[in-house]
Amino acid sequence: MLVDPLGHRFVQGPDMAPMSDGHLVSNIVEVGVPCEIYFHSIGNVRASDFVTVEYYNANASKNDAFDFLRLLPKA
């Protein structure tokens, strides 16, 4: 909610659906949803993983960090 609480920010990139032909689509910028199954602990509090700006960069290399915990592969 701190990044874009009203959902106004979109970035264009290839469709990441498994059977897609890779055509361009507009993706809403969400920092927690792509990696919401991963978490880390800050003291006794579980904190969700979150994506980095490289997650939305179509020109990123496979060595870039796509999320804080470095668990997401390049699509």
PyMOL commands that set and color helices and strands:
alter all, ss='L'
color gray80, all
select helices_A, chain A and resi 33-35+53-56
alter helices_A, ss='H'
color red, helices_A
select strands_A, chain A and resi 10-14+24-28+39-42+45-48
alter strands_A, ss='S'
color yellow, strands_A
deselect
rebuild
show_as cartoon
